[in-house]
Amino acid sequence: MTNLRRLTLLGVLLESGGPVSRTRLMKLLFLLREDVGVPVFDFFPYRYGPYSWLAQRTLDSLYRDGSVAGAEPTVLNRVQASRDYSTIPLTVRNGIGQLLERMADRSDRDVLNLVYERFPAFTVMSNRGPRRSRTTARDVVFSVGYEGVSIDRFLNTLVQAGVRRLMDVRRNPISRRFGFSKTRLSEFCQKIDIEYVHLPELGIASEFRADLNGADSYRRLLDRYETELLPEQEPALNRATRLVKEKASALLCYEADVGCCHRGRLAARLAKATGLSAVHLIHT
């Protein structure tokens, strides 16, 4: 997937025929997903509409290896870039070609306006108008996992649901998946005005996971978490209860299936203590 992202981004630059502003590039990649059906990158609402940290990371890698250069990225070795680009699926290349042909006569402002008009859900963090009001959820305890999703798709889920605080209940908040280790995730949340709080006491220590080998063992562990481990963390539970009552908060852990994750039991406990509803977010 990493190579497909690189070559897709490189293809958009190639088909553009010259320097491309970063704002235009990001919007073209967004339209490639939404209009053409080539979902190479995911997006979330940011300062100038839809944005992708993975697209930015991919562009940075193209600068580092000398494939592109300039304040407005330009392909350096077009012959070699064309050879590499020809190796990706024809459907992707055709989609890029069709999109760039349609956008060829549109200015950067025209492209930006088009995206704003057609996709107002991605304007809620924008520094320019028109801007849709941002949703803030009420009377709910959210939970959310990040298994199998990009950081951009994850952030979009939080914003669209109206989450204003992310409560990380992993005991060890590290991840090989880009964007989900504590420091980077906290930084990304701050950029979209979502508070990040780490509550390691409400996680499950690695020693209790050592012998997991199937659905029954997971269920036994979650039962033990609910009846034995969680009651031992009264100060952290009290803090979590206060936090979810203050603003719309989401409990974060890894598993996509909340039934296989301790955050489901924790969400139920907090919902009962506060009288709020427990909602488990699904990434769309």
PyMOL commands that set and color helices and strands:
alter all, ss='L'
color gray80, all
select helices_A, chain A and resi 2-16+22-34+53-64+78-85+90-103+108-118+120-123+151-161+182-191+200-202+206-209+215-246+258-260+262-274
alter helices_A, ss='H'
color red, helices_A
select strands_A, chain A and resi 44-46+49-51+68-69+74-75+140-145+165-168+195-198+249-253+277-280
alter strands_A, ss='S'
color yellow, strands_A
deselect
rebuild
show_as cartoon
